[in-house]
């Protein structure tokens, strides 16, 4: 371990969630000798190559950026070894780190994960926690091993999930909290005082990547489950239903709802609009749509949508 509090760090991350952590690490004066991120991908209407948010940030600080397609080749592993890192910090990187890479940094690899492990191991822990109606979640710094988010936990912070909080709102909170947690872990590592404890064997669940096929709203489910489904997929990919507009079925994204406080649904079929304010019957109870988005349009409040597109009571959402 270095005598100073500054560490030689390889940072490995890709999306917006990882950006605050890299910013905090740089702000603490650590030496980020390399950034690893996913390769640029075609995006947008012109399908131009778009760099990841982490790539953009690293380039702004003139940090060498590496975008290997795999870390399993001898060439990639030799390149990684040449950084002579004290530690690798991994935040939503997107590639599997093979054992040969995990063994290279002198102090191993630390991963920031957005759940209370062992609950919600895997790719989409924030979405899954909200979709499941969890009342709390958190962030954890874990020493990585060969398993999928199975390593011993060094530091953790718990947070409550608001009853109407979306995955996007929770994402932003956890990104900031996780950045602070990681720099605290690095400070302890530099002092030689970062401990860790194995994860419990009980309570393991997996947060599979969100499949677009999951996004359609099932109005036959109870109102609370529909509400959790909508907010767990907001803002991306966005839960959706179909509504007939101008005689044609149109996909309508639903970005925010509230559970109706009154039992308006009665005997109405699930998916039936119950009033002029976009309250919709569910299998049990009802939800009111608060924010929606038509195809090719910006998100808008439901009352604004209704001024241009009236949806009378008795209309059916599929």
C-alpha positions in Angstrom: 0.0 0.0 0.0 1.3 3.5 -0.9 2.5 5.6 2.1 0.6 8.6 0.8 -3.2 9.0 0.7 -3.1 9.3 -3.1 -3.8 6.1 -5.0 -3.0 5.0 -8.6 -6.5 4.1 -9.9 -7.9 2.5 -13.0 -11.5 3.6 -13.2 -13.9 1.4 -15.1 -17.4 2.7 -15.8 -19.8 3.7 -18.6 -23.1 5.4 -17.9 -24.2 8.6 -16.2 -24.4 6.7 -12.9 -20.6 6.3 -12.9 -19.8 10.0 -13.6 -20.2 11.4 -10.0 -17.8 8.7 -8.7 -15.1 9.6 -11.1 -15.6 13.3 -10.4 -15.2 12.7 -6.7 -12.1 10.5 -7.1 -10.4 13.2 -9.1 -11.5 15.8 -6.6 -9.8 13.9 -3.8 -6.5 14.1 -5.6 -6.1 10.4 -6.6 -4.1 9.6 -9.7 -6.5 8.1 -12.3 -4.0 6.5 -14.6 -6.6 5.1 -17.1 -10.3 5.0 -17.7 -12.0 1.9 -19.2 -15.4 2.3 -20.7 -17.6 0.7 -23.3 -16.8 1.5 -26.9 -18.7 4.3 -28.7 -22.0 3.1 -30.2 -24.2 4.5 -33.0 -27.0 6.5 -31.5 -29.6 9.1 -32.5 -31.4 9.7 -35.8 -28.1 10.0 -37.7 -26.7 6.9 -35.9 -23.4 8.8 -35.3 -20.9 7.2 -33.0 -21.6 8.4 -29.5 -19.1 8.1 -26.6 -20.2 7.1 -23.1 -20.7 9.8 -20.4 -17.6 8.5 -18.6 -15.6 8.7 -21.9 -16.6 12.3 -22.3 -15.6 13.2 -18.8 -12.2 11.4 -19.0 -11.4 13.1 -22.3 -12.1 16.4 -20.7 -9.4 15.7 -18.0 -7.0 14.3 -20.6 -7.1 10.8 -19.0 -6.1 7.9 -21.3 -9.3 6.1 -22.3 -9.4 2.4 -23.2 -12.4 0.7 -24.9 -11.6 -3.0 -25.3 -14.3 -5.3 -26.6 -13.1 -7.9 -24.1 -10.7 -8.2 -21.2 -10.0 -11.9 -21.8 -7.2 -11.5 -24.3 -3.6 -11.6 -23.4 -3.1 -8.2 -25.1 -5.8 -6.6 -23.0 -4.5 -8.1 -19.8 -0.9 -7.0 -20.6 -2.2 -3.5 -21.4 -4.1 -3.4 -18.0 -1.0 -4.6 -16.1 1.1 -1.8 -17.5 -1.0 0.7 -15.6 0.5 -0.7 -12.3 -2.6 0.4 -10.5 -3.1 0.2 -6.7 -6.8 -0.5 -7.2 -9.4 -0.6 -9.9 -12.7 1.1 -9.2 -15.7 -0.4 -11.1 -19.0 1.4 -11.5 -21.5 0.0 -14.0 -18.8 -0.8 -16.5 -20.6 -3.4 -18.5 -17.9 -5.9 -19.2 -17.0 -9.0 -17.1 -13.7 -8.8 -15.4 -11.9 -12.2 -15.7 -9.8 -13.5 -12.9 -6.6 -12.4 -14.6 -7.8 -8.8 -14.5 -9.1 -9.0 -10.9 -5.7 -10.2 -9.7 -3.7 -7.3 -11.3 -4.2 -4.3 -9.1 -2.2 -4.5 -5.9 -5.3 -3.9 -3.7 -7.8 -5.6 -5.9 -11.0 -4.2 -7.5 -13.7 -2.3 -5.7 -17.2 -2.2 -7.2 -20.0 0.3 -6.4 -23.3 -1.5 -6.6 -26.8 0.2 -6.2 -28.6 -2.3 -4.0 -28.5 -3.8 -0.5 -26.7 -7.0 -1.5 -27.4 -9.8 -1.7 -30.7 -8.5 -2.9 -30.7 -7.4 -6.5 -27.4 -8.7 -7.8 -27.0 -8.0 -11.5 -27.6 -5.4 -14.2 -30.7 -3.4 -13.2 -30.9 -3.2 -9.4 -32.5 0.3 -9.2 -35.3 -0.5 -11.6 -36.0 -3.9 -10.0 -36.2 -2.5 -6.5 -38.7 0.1 -7.5 -40.7 -2.3 -9.7 -40.9 -4.7 -6.7 -42.2 -2.0 -4.4 -39.2 -2.2 -2.1 -39.4 0.3 0.7 -35.6 0.8 0.9 -32.4 0.2 -1.0 -28.9 1.5 -0.9 -25.4 1.5 -2.3 -22.5 -0.8 -1.4 -18.8 -0.9 -2.0 -17.8 -4.5 -2.6 -14.4 -6.2 -3.1 -14.9 -8.0 -6.4 -14.5 -11.7 -6.9 -15.3 -14.0 -9.8 -19.0 -14.2 -9.0 -21.8 -11.9 -10.1 -21.9 -9.2 -7.3 -20.9 -11.9 -4.8 -17.9 -10.3 -3.2 -17.5 -9.2 0.5 -19.0 -5.8 1.3 -16.7 -3.1 2.6 -19.1 -0.1 3.1 -22.8 0.5 2.7 -25.5 3.2 3.0 -29.2 2.5 3.2 -31.9 4.9 1.8 -35.7 4.8 1.8 -37.6 4.7 -1.5 -40.4 7.2 -1.7 -43.8 5.8 -2.5 -44.0 7.8 -5.7 -40.3 8.0 -6.5 -39.3 6.9 -10.0 -36.3 4.9 -10.9 -34.8 8.0 -12.5 -35.1 10.0 -9.3 -33.6 7.2 -7.2 -30.8 6.7 -9.7 -29.7 10.3 -9.3 -29.8 10.1 -5.5 -27.8 6.8 -5.4 -25.3 8.1 -7.9 -24.4 11.0 -5.6 -24.4 8.9 -2.4 -22.4 6.1 -4.1 -19.7 8.6 -5.2 -19.3 9.7 -1.6 -19.2 6.1 -0.3 -16.5 5.2 -2.8 -14.1 8.0 -1.9 -14.6 7.1 1.8 -13.7 3.5 0.9 -10.6 4.7 -1.0 -9.5 6.8 1.9 -9.8 3.8 4.2 -7.9 1.7 1.7 -5.1 4.2 1.5 -4.8 4.1 5.4 -4.8 0.3 5.3 -8.1 0.1 7.3 -10.7 -1.0 4.7 -12.3 -4.1 6.1 -15.0 -6.2 4.5 -17.6 -8.8 5.5 -19.1 -11.7 3.4 -22.6 -11.3 2.1 -25.3 -13.2 3.8 -26.3 -16.5 2.2 -30.0 -15.7 2.5 -32.0 -13.2 0.6 -30.3 -13.5 -2.8 -32.3 -12.1 -5.7 -31.2 -11.2 -9.2 -31.9 -7.9 -11.1 -32.1 -9.1 -14.7 -31.6 -6.5 -17.5 -34.8 -4.8 -18.4 -36.4 -6.3 -21.5 -38.5 -4.0 -23.6 -41.2 -6.7 -23.7 -41.7 -6.0 -19.9 -42.7 -2.4 -20.6 -46.3 -2.9 -21.6 -48.7 -2.1 -18.7 -50.8 -5.0 -17.5 -54.0 -3.3 -16.2 -55.3 -6.6 -14.7 -52.7 -6.3 -11.9 -53.5 -4.4 -8.7 -53.2 -0.7 -8.7 -50.1 -0.6 -6.5 -48.3 -3.1 -8.7 -49.2 -1.0 -11.8 -47.9 2.1 -10.1 -44.7 0.4 -9.1 -44.2 -1.0 -12.6 -44.6 2.5 -14.1 -42.3 4.3 -11.8 -39.7 1.5 -12.0 -39.4 2.0 -15.7 -39.5 5.8 -15.7 -37.9 7.5 -17.5 -36.4 4.7 -19.5 -37.5 2.6 -21.2 -40.9 3.8 -20.1 -44.0 1.7 -19.4 -46.6 2.0 -22.1 -50.1 1.2 -23.1 -52.1 1.7 -26.3 -54.8 4.4 -26.8 -57.0 5.0 -29.8 -56.3 8.6 -31.0 -58.0 9.9 -34.1 -59.3 6.4 -34.9 -55.8 4.8 -34.8 -54.1 2.9 -32.0 -51.1 4.9 -30.6 -48.5 3.9 -28.1 -48.6 6.1 -25.0 -45.7 6.1 -22.5 -46.8 6.5 -18.9 -44.0 8.1 -16.9 -45.8 8.9 -13.6 -48.9 7.7 -11.9 -50.5 7.9 -8.4 -52.7 5.3 -6.8 -56.2 6.5 -6.7 -57.3 7.1 -3.1 -60.9 6.1 -3.8 -62.3 2.9 -5.1 -63.5 4.3 -8.4 -63.0 1.2 -10.4 -66.1 -0.7 -9.2 -66.9 -3.3 -11.8 -65.2 -1.5 -14.7 -62.9 -3.7 -16.8 -59.2 -3.2 -16.2 -57.9 -0.5 -18.5 -61.1 1.4 -18.6 -60.8 5.2 -18.1 -63.0 6.1 -15.2 -63.2 9.9 -15.4 -62.0 12.9 -17.4 -58.7 13.0 -15.5 -57.2 9.8 -16.8 -58.0 7.6 -13.8 -57.7 4.0 -15.0 -59.3 0.9 -13.6 -56.9 -1.9 -12.6 -57.5 -5.5 -11.5 -57.9 -4.1 -8.0 -58.4 -0.3 -7.5 -57.3 2.4 -9.9 -54.4 4.6 -10.8 -54.4 8.2 -12.2 -51.9 9.0 -15.0 -49.8 12.1 -14.0 -47.2 12.3 -16.8 -47.3 10.8 -20.3 -45.5 10.9 -23.6 -46.8 10.4 -27.1 -44.6 8.9 -29.7 -42.1 11.5 -31.0 -43.2 14.1 -28.5 -41.7 15.4 -25.2 -43.1 14.2 -21.9 -46.0 16.2 -20.7 -48.3 16.5 -17.7 -51.5 14.5 -18.1 -53.7 17.6 -17.9 -51.7 19.2 -20.7 -52.1 16.0 -22.8 -55.9 16.0 -22.2 -56.3 19.6 -23.4 -55.1 18.5 -26.8 -56.3 14.9 -26.8 -59.5 14.4 -24.7 -59.9 10.9 -23.4 -63.5 10.6 -22.1 -64.6 8.2 -19.4 -65.3 4.8 -20.8 -62.3 4.9 -23.2 -60.2 1.7 -23.1 -56.4 1.5 -22.7 -54.8 -1.7 -23.9 
